[in-house]
């Protein structure tokens, strides 16, 4: 699976294991994932949960870097079909730096749509091979979005159809330079490509993107890309 958007951050320090939290309502799945991840020298499972309530109670205190969340939780007291996505949304609100990787048994555009809006960094099927899951966790921990380009394009098309009316008032908070960066995010450029286009250091671009996301009130650059597209359509 190719990544939709890349943030070219340095590789994580191999001597500092990636802290992972697991959410799945099947004990066997949780144990299997824990065994798989704990066998890797660069990963450690800091905790797990069987339902949304446990996840929201445990995860913030454990300060994981990556949360691997089952989309559908059959035993949850929330809507079982998308309880994992609601957990993602709530955890991201409490811990903006947390990266969420959604895990599901179904290739479902509706769930992918909601996962992107909730701020998820990736979405993989449970049929994924163990080695590929490990790669996916390392990828999102490194700051790279892991969303299938074709699926993401379908989702963004739906978002544009639903929110085509006008650009959000938050755009008024952006500086002219930030508006330029936002437009290039909408074109799908990486941080390095944006820096080359605007003659900025890659670190400066990353800082400006963080500021843009904060001012727009969104958690992921794919959401900023949608806003950029809406702005372009409004101006056209």
PASEBA-1860 file (N, C-alpha, C; in nm, 3 decimals):
! residues 236
1> XXXXXXXX> 0.085/-0.120/0.000/0.000/0.000/0.000/0.088/0.124/0.000 ~ 0.065/0.213/-0.097/0.144/0.335/-0.102/0.079/0.440/-0.015 ~ 0.160/0.529/0.045/0.107/0.631/0.134/0.056/0.749/0.054 ~ -0.053/0.811/0.105/-0.118/0.920/0.034/-0.041/1.051/0.050 ~ 0.010/1.076/0.168/0.083/1.199/0.195/0.204/1.164/0.280 ~ 0.317/1.226/0.253/0.439/1.194/0.328/0.486/1.316/0.407 ~ 0.515/1.296/0.533/0.586/1.395/0.614/0.725/1.337/0.634 ~ 0.824/1.393/0.570/0.956/1.332/0.572/1.029/1.364/0.701
9> XXXXXXXX> 0.987/1.305/0.808/1.054/1.322/0.935/1.171/1.226/0.945 ~ 1.266/1.252/1.031/1.375/1.157/1.052/1.322/1.026/1.106 ~ 1.394/0.920/1.083/1.352/0.790/1.137/1.352/0.796/1.288 ~ 1.259/0.721/1.353/1.258/0.719/1.499/1.389/0.665/1.554 ~ 1.427/0.708/1.672/1.547/0.658/1.737/1.530/0.509/1.764 ~ 1.613/0.423/1.701/1.598/0.279/1.719/1.617/0.234/1.862 ~ 1.685/0.317/1.944/1.709/0.278/2.082/1.591/0.312/2.173 ~ 1.493/0.385/2.120/1.374/0.420/2.197/1.255/0.348/2.133
17> XXXXXXXX> 1.206/0.242/2.194/1.097/0.164/2.133/0.971/0.247/2.111 ~ 0.900/0.218/2.004/0.771/0.280/1.977/0.670/0.227/2.079 ~ 0.606/0.318/2.151/0.509/0.279/2.254/0.372/0.261/2.188 ~ 0.318/0.139/2.198/0.195/0.104/2.126/0.085/0.064/2.225 ~ -0.036/0.112/2.196/-0.154/0.073/2.273/-0.248/-0.003/2.180 ~ -0.310/-0.111/2.230/-0.396/-0.197/2.148/-0.540/-0.191/2.196 ~ -0.633/-0.185/2.101/-0.777/-0.194/2.132/-0.841/-0.296/2.039 ~ -0.890/-0.405/2.098/-0.962/-0.507/2.022/-1.048/-0.584/2.119
25> XXXXXXXX> -1.170/-0.617/2.078/-1.261/-0.685/2.171/-1.239/-0.835/2.176 ~ -1.144/-0.886/2.100/-1.113/-1.029/2.103/-0.980/-1.050/2.176 ~ -0.984/-1.123/2.285/-0.864/-1.143/2.366/-0.754/-1.213/2.287 ~ -0.792/-1.310/2.205/-0.692/-1.384/2.127/-0.619/-1.288/2.031 ~ -0.694/-1.197/1.971/-0.633/-1.101/1.879/-0.536/-1.011/1.955 ~ -0.579/-0.962/2.071/-0.492/-0.874/2.150/-0.364/-0.946/2.190 ~ -0.377/-1.071/2.235/-0.257/-1.146/2.274/-0.166/-1.169/2.155 ~ -0.225/-1.201/2.041/-0.143/-1.224/1.922/-0.069/-1.098/1.880
33> XXXXXXXX> -0.139/-0.983/1.884/-0.075/-0.858/1.848/0.035/-0.821/1.947 ~ 0.007/-0.843/2.075/0.109/-0.811/2.177/0.234/-0.897/2.156 ~ 0.215/-1.026/2.132/0.330/-1.114/2.111/0.409/-1.071/1.987 ~ 0.336/-1.035/1.880/0.401/-0.993/1.756/0.483/-0.867/1.777 ~ 0.425/-0.768/1.844/0.492/-0.640/1.860/0.604/-0.647/1.963 ~ 0.581/-0.716/2.074/0.683/-0.723/2.179/0.806/-0.801/2.136 ~ 0.793/-0.880/2.030/0.908/-0.955/1.979/1.002/-0.865/1.900 ~ 0.957/-0.741/1.869/1.039/-0.647/1.792/1.118/-0.558/1.887
41> XXXXXXXX> 1.247/-0.542/1.866/1.329/-0.461/1.957/1.292/-0.313/1.957 ~ 1.226/-0.266/1.850/1.194/-0.123/1.842/1.049/-0.094/1.877 ~ 0.980/-0.190/1.938/0.841/-0.169/1.976/0.815/-0.225/2.115 ~ 0.721/-0.163/2.185/0.676/-0.217/2.313/0.528/-0.185/2.330 ~ 0.451/-0.283/2.373/0.308/-0.263/2.398/0.294/-0.215/2.542 ~ 0.245/-0.092/2.557/0.235/-0.033/2.691/0.101/-0.062/2.757 ~ 0.005/-0.113/2.681/-0.125/-0.145/2.739/-0.224/-0.186/2.632 ~ -0.338/-0.240/2.677/-0.442/-0.277/2.583/-0.579/-0.262/2.647
49> XXXXXXXX> -0.682/-0.275/2.566/-0.819/-0.263/2.615/-0.911/-0.348/2.529 ~ -1.022/-0.392/2.590/-1.119/-0.476/2.521/-1.239/-0.396/2.470 ~ -1.256/-0.275/2.520/-1.369/-0.194/2.475/-1.333/-0.045/2.482 ~ -1.424/0.037/2.432/-1.398/0.180/2.425/-1.378/0.242/2.563 ~ -1.460/0.203/2.659/-1.449/0.260/2.793/-1.312/0.234/2.853 ~ -1.263/0.111/2.843/-1.131/0.079/2.894/-1.022/0.158/2.822 ~ -1.035/0.169/2.690/-0.933/0.240/2.612/-0.923/0.386/2.654 ~ -1.037/0.451/2.671/-1.036/0.593/2.707/-0.987/0.614/2.850
57> XXXXXXXX> -1.005/0.513/2.935/-0.959/0.525/3.073/-0.810/0.497/3.086 ~ -0.758/0.404/3.006/-0.620/0.359/3.022/-0.519/0.433/2.935 ~ -0.552/0.457/2.810/-0.453/0.506/2.714/-0.389/0.640/2.754 ~ -0.466/0.742/2.795/-0.402/0.871/2.824/-0.293/0.863/2.929 ~ -0.313/0.780/3.031/-0.212/0.769/3.137/-0.087/0.697/3.090 ~ -0.100/0.611/2.988/0.012/0.531/2.939/0.095/0.605/2.834 ~ 0.041/0.713/2.777/0.110/0.798/2.679/0.172/0.720/2.564 ~ 0.093/0.641/2.492/0.147/0.569/2.376/0.176/0.666/2.262
65> XXXXXXXX> 0.264/0.623/2.172/0.288/0.699/2.049/0.191/0.658/1.940 ~ 0.160/0.528/1.936/0.070/0.473/1.833/-0.039/0.392/1.902 ~ -0.163/0.413/1.861/-0.275/0.332/1.908/-0.328/0.251/1.790 ~ -0.326/0.118/1.804/-0.381/0.030/1.701/-0.523/-0.004/1.746 ~ -0.622/0.048/1.674/-0.761/0.043/1.719/-0.848/-0.037/1.624 ~ -0.918/-0.136/1.679/-1.017/-0.210/1.601/-1.135/-0.118/1.573 ~ -1.178/-0.110/1.448/-1.287/-0.020/1.413/-1.418/-0.066/1.477 ~ -1.449/-0.195/1.466/-1.577/-0.247/1.515/-1.556/-0.323/1.646
73> XXXXXXXX> -1.625/-0.278/1.749/-1.617/-0.342/1.880/-1.755/-0.396/1.915 ~ -1.773/-0.526/1.900/-1.905/-0.585/1.918/-1.960/-0.570/2.057 ~ -1.873/-0.569/2.159/-1.922/-0.563/2.296/-1.925/-0.424/2.354 ~ -1.902/-0.322/2.271/-1.895/-0.186/2.324/-2.032/-0.134/2.361 ~ -2.034/-0.045/2.461/-2.159/0.019/2.497/-2.187/0.138/2.406 ~ -2.093/0.168/2.313/-2.120/0.268/2.211/-2.170/0.195/2.086 ~ -2.181/0.267/1.976/-2.217/0.205/1.850/-2.106/0.110/1.811 ~ -2.134/-0.021/1.816/-2.030/-0.120/1.793/-1.966/-0.110/1.657
81> XXXXXXXX> -2.042/-0.064/1.555/-1.989/-0.060/1.420/-1.871/0.035/1.406 ~ -1.871/0.143/1.484/-1.764/0.241/1.468/-1.710/0.291/1.602 ~ -1.719/0.209/1.704/-1.672/0.251/1.837/-1.523/0.282/1.835 ~ -1.445/0.205/1.758/-1.302/0.230/1.750/-1.270/0.367/1.692 ~ -1.351/0.411/1.597/-1.331/0.542/1.536/-1.362/0.652/1.638 ~ -1.465/0.631/1.718/-1.497/0.728/1.823/-1.385/0.735/1.927 ~ -1.325/0.620/1.956/-1.210/0.619/2.047/-1.095/0.699/1.987 ~ -1.072/0.681/1.857/-0.968/0.758/1.788/-0.995/0.907/1.801
89> XXXXXXXX> -1.118/0.948/1.776/-1.153/1.089/1.782/-1.129/1.147/1.923 ~ -1.172/1.070/2.025/-1.160/1.117/2.163/-1.014/1.120/2.208 ~ -0.938/1.016/2.175/-0.798/1.012/2.214/-0.718/1.123/2.146 ~ -0.749/1.149/2.019/-0.679/1.257/1.948/-0.710/1.392/2.011 ~ -0.832/1.408/2.062/-0.868/1.533/2.129/-0.788/1.551/2.258 ~ -0.764/1.440/2.326/-0.689/1.446/2.453/-0.539/1.447/2.430 ~ -0.494/1.375/2.326/-0.351/1.362/2.298/-0.326/1.391/2.150 ~ -0.318/1.514/2.110/-0.303/1.547/1.967/-0.182/1.481/1.901
97> XXXXXXXX> -0.079/1.451/1.982/0.041/1.391/1.924/0.026/1.242/1.898 ~ -0.081/1.180/1.949/-0.102/1.037/1.931/-0.132/1.006/1.785 ~ -0.077/0.894/1.737/-0.104/0.848/1.601/-0.193/0.724/1.609 ~ -0.304/0.726/1.537/-0.399/0.614/1.541/-0.396/0.536/1.410 ~ -0.381/0.404/1.423/-0.385/0.314/1.309/-0.509/0.226/1.325 ~ -0.604/0.240/1.232/-0.730/0.166/1.242/-0.714/0.027/1.182 ~ -0.770/-0.072/1.250/-0.761/-0.211/1.209/-0.903/-0.265/1.193 ~ -0.934/-0.322/1.076/-1.070/-0.369/1.052/-1.072/-0.494/0.966
105> XXXXXXXX> -1.181/-0.568/0.976/-1.199/-0.690/0.896/-1.265/-0.659/0.762 ~ -1.314/-0.535/0.745/-1.394/-0.503/0.627/-1.336/-0.383/0.553 ~ -1.336/-0.391/0.419/-1.297/-0.279/0.335/-1.420/-0.193/0.315 ~ -1.436/-0.091/0.399/-1.560/-0.016/0.410/-1.533/0.132/0.389 ~ -1.584/0.189/0.280/-1.563/0.331/0.252/-1.620/0.420/0.361 ~ -1.734/0.381/0.417/-1.797/0.462/0.520/-1.707/0.473/0.643 ~ -1.651/0.357/0.683/-1.562/0.358/0.799/-1.434/0.437/0.768 ~ -1.382/0.421/0.646/-1.262/0.496/0.608/-1.290/0.645/0.610
113> XXXXXXXX> -1.406/0.685/0.559/-1.448/0.825/0.559/-1.446/0.882/0.701 ~ -1.509/0.810/0.793/-1.516/0.857/0.931/-1.380/0.852/0.999 ~ -1.298/0.752/0.964/-1.165/0.741/1.024/-1.078/0.860/0.986 ~ -1.084/0.902/0.861/-1.006/1.017/0.817/-1.051/1.143/0.891 ~ -1.182/1.161/0.903/-1.233/1.279/0.972/-1.198/1.275/1.121 ~ -1.183/1.154/1.177/-1.148/1.142/1.319/-0.999/1.166/1.343 ~ -0.922/1.175/1.234/-0.779/1.204/1.247/-0.690/1.083/1.241 ~ -0.741/0.969/1.195/-0.659/0.848/1.185/-0.548/0.868/1.083
121> XXXXXXXX> -0.432/0.809/1.112/-0.318/0.821/1.021/-0.310/0.704/0.924 ~ -0.381/0.597/0.953/-0.376/0.479/0.868/-0.495/0.389/0.891 ~ -0.518/0.299/0.795/-0.636/0.213/0.795/-0.594/0.085/0.723 ~ -0.585/-0.026/0.797/-0.541/-0.152/0.737/-0.639/-0.263/0.770 ~ -0.643/-0.363/0.685/-0.731/-0.477/0.706/-0.664/-0.580/0.797 ~ -0.747/-0.653/0.873/-0.693/-0.754/0.963/-0.627/-0.869/0.889 ~ -0.656/-0.881/0.760/-0.592/-0.987/0.681/-0.446/-0.954/0.650 ~ -0.399/-0.838/0.692/-0.263/-0.796/0.665/-0.164/-0.894/0.728
129> XXXXXXXX> -0.052/-0.917/0.661/0.052/-1.004/0.715/0.120/-0.934/0.833 ~ 0.171/-1.016/0.926/0.235/-0.961/1.045/0.347/-0.864/1.012 ~ 0.432/-0.901/0.916/0.544/-0.815/0.880/0.495/-0.681/0.823 ~ 0.385/-0.686/0.747/0.330/-0.563/0.690/0.267/-0.475/0.798 ~ 0.207/-0.537/0.899/0.152/-0.458/1.009/0.264/-0.387/1.085 ~ 0.372/-0.458/1.109/0.486/-0.396/1.176/0.538/-0.276/1.096 ~ 0.545/-0.294/0.964/0.588/-0.183/0.878/0.490/-0.068/0.886 ~ 0.360/-0.100/0.890/0.258/0.005/0.899/0.272/0.085/1.028
137> XXXXXXXX> 0.297/0.016/1.139/0.313/0.085/1.267/0.436/0.176/1.263 ~ 0.546/0.124/1.209/0.667/0.206/1.199/0.643/0.327/1.108 ~ 0.567/0.306/1.003/0.541/0.414/0.907/0.464/0.527/0.971 ~ 0.353/0.495/1.039/0.274/0.603/1.099/0.347/0.665/1.218 ~ 0.426/0.585/1.290/0.503/0.639/1.401/0.606/0.740/1.351 ~ 0.648/0.723/1.227/0.747/0.813/1.166/0.683/0.939/1.110 ~ 0.550/0.952/1.124/0.483/1.072/1.079/0.430/1.067/0.938 ~ 0.425/0.946/0.879/0.378/0.931/0.742/0.236/0.874/0.742
145> XXXXXXXX> 0.148/0.937/0.664/0.011/0.888/0.652/0.010/0.758/0.573 ~ -0.069/0.662/0.619/-0.076/0.531/0.553/-0.219/0.506/0.510 ~ -0.261/0.581/0.410/-0.396/0.568/0.358/-0.389/0.540/0.209 ~ -0.459/0.438/0.164/-0.456/0.399/0.024/-0.500/0.516/-0.064 ~ -0.421/0.555/-0.165/-0.454/0.673/-0.247/-0.591/0.666/-0.313 ~ -0.628/0.549/-0.368/-0.756/0.539/-0.437/-0.872/0.551/-0.338 ~ -0.860/0.484/-0.224/-0.966/0.493/-0.124/-0.975/0.635/-0.070 ~ -0.861/0.698/-0.047/-0.861/0.834/0.004/-0.924/0.929/-0.096
153> XXXXXXXX> -0.898/0.907/-0.225/-0.957/0.992/-0.329/-1.110/0.981/-0.326 ~ -1.162/0.859/-0.307/-1.307/0.841/-0.299/-1.363/0.916/-0.178 ~ -1.293/0.905/-0.067/-1.341/0.970/0.055/-1.337/1.122/0.040 ~ -1.228/1.175/-0.015/-1.218/1.320/-0.030/-1.323/1.372/-0.127 ~ -1.357/1.291/-0.226/-1.464/1.330/-0.318/-1.596/1.344/-0.244 ~ -1.621/1.253/-0.151/-1.743/1.261/-0.071/-1.740/1.383/0.020 ~ -1.625/1.411/0.080/-1.614/1.527/0.168/-1.639/1.655/0.089 ~ -1.581/1.664/-0.029/-1.602/1.784/-0.112/-1.749/1.800/-0.149
161> XXXXXXXX> -1.816/1.688/-0.179/-1.956/1.694/-0.215/-2.041/1.742/-0.098 ~ -2.004/1.703/0.023/-2.082/1.740/0.141/-2.053/1.882/0.187 ~ -1.930/1.930/0.162/-1.889/2.057/0.222/-1.842/2.156/0.115 ~ -1.913/2.160/0.004/-1.870/2.242/-0.109/-1.909/2.389/-0.094 ~ -1.997/2.423/0.001/-2.060/2.554/0.003/-1.960/2.670/0.010 ~ -1.875/2.672/0.110/-1.787/2.788/0.127/-1.664/2.749/0.205 ~ -1.562/2.832/0.196/-1.439/2.809/0.272/-1.465/2.841/0.419 ~ -1.402/2.770/0.511/-1.426/2.793/0.653/-1.372/2.929/0.698
169> XXXXXXXX> -1.436/2.993/0.796/-1.388/3.123/0.843/-1.249/3.117/0.904 ~ -1.206/2.995/0.948/-1.074/2.981/1.008/-0.962/3.022/0.912 ~ -0.991/3.021/0.780/-0.887/3.058/0.683/-0.840/3.201/0.704 ~ -0.926/3.285/0.760/-0.888/3.424/0.783/-0.772/3.435/0.882 ~ -0.749/3.330/0.963/-0.642/3.332/1.062/-0.505/3.304/1.000 ~ -0.505/3.251/0.877/-0.378/3.214/0.815/-0.308/3.335/0.756 ~ -0.176/3.334/0.767/-0.096/3.438/0.703/-0.089/3.409/0.553 ~ -0.050/3.508/0.472/-0.038/3.483/0.328/0.055/3.365/0.296
177> XXXXXXXX> 0.166/3.354/0.369/0.258/3.243/0.346/0.193/3.110/0.382 ~ 0.116/3.108/0.493/0.047/2.986/0.532/-0.059/2.946/0.429 ~ -0.122/3.046/0.368/-0.219/3.016/0.261/-0.148/2.950/0.143 ~ -0.027/2.997/0.112/0.050/2.936/0.003/0.082/2.791/0.036 ~ 0.126/2.767/0.161/0.159/2.630/0.201/0.034/2.543/0.195 ~ -0.080/2.596/0.240/-0.204/2.519/0.238/-0.242/2.480/0.095 ~ -0.226/2.572/0.001/-0.257/2.541/-0.139/-0.171/2.427/-0.191 ~ -0.044/2.426/-0.152/0.047/2.321/-0.198/0.016/2.187/-0.129
185> XXXXXXXX> -0.031/2.193/-0.004/-0.079/2.070/0.062/-0.194/2.013/-0.019 ~ -0.282/2.101/-0.065/-0.396/2.056/-0.145/-0.355/1.992/-0.277 ~ -0.237/2.029/-0.327/-0.186/1.968/-0.450/-0.118/1.835/-0.424 ~ -0.106/1.798/-0.295/-0.045/1.669/-0.261/0.105/1.671/-0.250 ~ 0.166/1.790/-0.240/0.311/1.798/-0.232/0.360/1.756/-0.093 ~ 0.478/1.696/-0.088/0.541/1.660/0.039/0.604/1.784/0.101 ~ 0.647/1.772/0.228/0.714/1.884/0.293/0.837/1.929/0.215 ~ 0.914/1.832/0.165/1.035/1.867/0.090/0.999/1.941/-0.038
193> XXXXXXXX> 0.897/1.895/-0.109/0.856/1.960/-0.234/0.803/2.101/-0.208 ~ 0.728/2.117/-0.098/0.678/2.251/-0.063/0.795/2.344/-0.034 ~ 0.896/2.293/0.041/1.014/2.373/0.071/1.087/2.416/-0.055 ~ 1.101/2.323/-0.150/1.169/2.356/-0.275/1.090/2.460/-0.355 ~ 0.957/2.449/-0.353/0.872/2.541/-0.428/0.876/2.682/-0.369 ~ 0.878/2.691/-0.236/0.872/2.821/-0.168/1.007/2.866/-0.114 ~ 1.113/2.788/-0.141/1.248/2.820/-0.095/1.253/2.830/0.057 ~ 1.197/2.730/0.122/1.195/2.722/0.267/1.264/2.593/0.311
201> XXXXXXXX> 1.322/2.595/0.432/1.378/2.473/0.488/1.266/2.375/0.520 ~ 1.296/2.247/0.509/1.193/2.146/0.534/1.138/2.156/0.676 ~ 1.225/2.186/0.771/1.180/2.202/0.910/1.085/2.321/0.923 ~ 1.113/2.429/0.850/1.026/2.546/0.851/0.889/2.511/0.796 ~ 0.887/2.431/0.689/0.761/2.387/0.631/0.681/2.306/0.732 ~ 0.749/2.215/0.800/0.681/2.132/0.899/0.620/2.218/1.009 ~ 0.694/2.319/1.055/0.642/2.408/1.159/0.521/2.487/1.109 ~ 0.528/2.534/0.984/0.416/2.610/0.929/0.293/2.521/0.914
209> XXXXXXXX> 0.312/2.396/0.877/0.199/2.304/0.864/0.135/2.279/1.000 ~ 0.217/2.264/1.102/0.163/2.247/1.237/0.078/2.367/1.276 ~ 0.125/2.487/1.243/0.051/2.609/1.272/-0.080/2.613/1.194 ~ -0.074/2.572/1.067/-0.194/2.572/0.983/-0.299/2.477/1.039 ~ -0.258/2.356/1.076/-0.352/2.259/1.131/-0.417/2.312/1.258 ~ -0.335/2.377/1.342/-0.387/2.432/1.467/-0.489/2.542/1.440 ~ -0.457/2.632/1.348/-0.547/2.744/1.318/-0.676/2.696/1.252 ~ -0.666/2.590/1.172/-0.786/2.538/1.104/-0.868/2.446/1.195
217> XXXXXXXX> -0.808/2.406/1.308/-0.880/2.319/1.400/-0.893/2.178/1.351 ~ -0.794/2.129/1.274/-0.796/1.991/1.224/-0.671/1.920/1.274 ~ -0.676/1.786/1.269/-0.567/1.707/1.323/-0.475/1.644/1.221 ~ -0.519/1.633/1.096/-0.438/1.564/0.994/-0.427/1.651/0.869 ~ -0.316/1.633/0.797/-0.296/1.714/0.678/-0.394/1.678/0.568 ~ -0.450/1.555/0.568/-0.549/1.521/0.466/-0.674/1.607/0.483 ~ -0.706/1.643/0.609/-0.820/1.732/0.632/-0.789/1.872/0.582 ~ -0.665/1.917/0.601/-0.625/2.047/0.549/-0.629/2.047/0.396
225> XXXXXXXX> -0.594/1.932/0.335/-0.598/1.922/0.189/-0.740/1.939/0.137 ~ -0.835/1.884/0.211/-0.976/1.899/0.171/-1.018/2.045/0.177 ~ -0.976/2.114/0.284/-1.007/2.257/0.296/-0.943/2.336/0.182 ~ -0.821/2.300/0.146/-0.752/2.368/0.036/-0.829/2.348/-0.095 ~ -0.880/2.228/-0.114/-0.957/2.200/-0.235/-1.087/2.280/-0.237 ~ -1.152/2.290/-0.122/-1.275/2.369/-0.113/-1.247/2.515/-0.143 ~ -1.135/2.566/-0.092/-1.097/2.704/-0.116/-1.073/2.727/-0.264 ~ -1.003/2.635/-0.329/-0.975/2.648/-0.471/-1.103/2.649/-0.553
233> XXXX> -1.198/2.560/-0.517/-1.325/2.556/-0.587/-1.405/2.683/-0.567 ~ -1.399/2.738/-0.444/-1.470/2.863/-0.417/-1.414/2.978/-0.500 ~ -1.279/2.985/-0.507/-1.215/3.092/-0.584/-1.242/3.076/-0.732 ~ -1.244/2.950/-0.781/-1.274/2.927/-0.922/-1.416/2.971/-0.956
END
